[in-house]
């Protein structure tokens, strides 16, 4: 039994590490992927760089954002951090 004690502690530490660090990160990544897949024309978004704009056009991998002054900028979908709610 003494020989199993370190193994049990190691397994227990891994389980705790998984549920405290890995699992929440996986859930967050899944939410972000779903949000990026659900983007629609007209949504107001914030990019990972902090740019605020409205989706003007989009395809499978890119989006075109338009600013308040009418400037159009092209970004990868993965650059969208969040959708702003009005």
N, C-alpha and C positions, 0 to 999 in steps of 0.2 A: 504494500500500500504506500510505503514511503516513496517508492520510485514513481508512482503515478501522480503524486501530489504536484510536482512542478509542471507536468503535462496538463493537468486539470486547470491549474492557475493560468497557464499560457492560453489554453482554449477559452477560458473565461474572459481573459483580457481581450482576446480577439473578438469575441461576441460583443463585449461592451464597446470596443472601438468601432465595430460595424454599425451598431445601432445609434451611437452618438455622433459619428462623423460621416461614414460612407452612405448610409441609407438616406439621411436628410438631403445630402447633396444630390443623390440620384433622383429624389422626388422633385427637387427644385429644377434640375436639368429637364426633366420630363415636362414640367409646367411651362418652362421657357420654350421648349420645342413646340408644344401645343399652341401656345400664344402666337408664335411666329407662323405656324401653319394656318391659324385662323385669321390672319391679317386680311383686311378688306380695303378696297379703294375708299378713300374718305376718312379713314381712321387717323386720328392725331397721335403721333408716337414720339418717343424719346429714344435716341440712339445711345449706344454705350459711350460715345464721346460727348454726350450731353446736348446734342442738337435736337431741337424741337421742330417738327414739321408735320404736314398732312400728306398722306399717301396719294399721289397723283396717278401713278401707273405701277404695274407690277407684273413679274413673270415668276417662274419657279424658283429662281435663285436671287433675283434682285428686285429692289423697289425704287421708285422715283419719288422723292419727297419734294414738296413745294413749300417755300417759306412764305411769310406774310407779305414780303415785297415781290413775290412771284418768281424767285430764283428756284430752278429745278436742280436737285442733286441726286445722284444715283448711289445707292448703298446696297450691300449684300443684305439679305433678309436676316442673317445671323447678327447684324449690327444693331438690330432693334432690341432695346432693353425692356421697354414697357409701352403699353397703350395707355394714353391719357384718357381719363373719363371726364366728360364735360360737366 
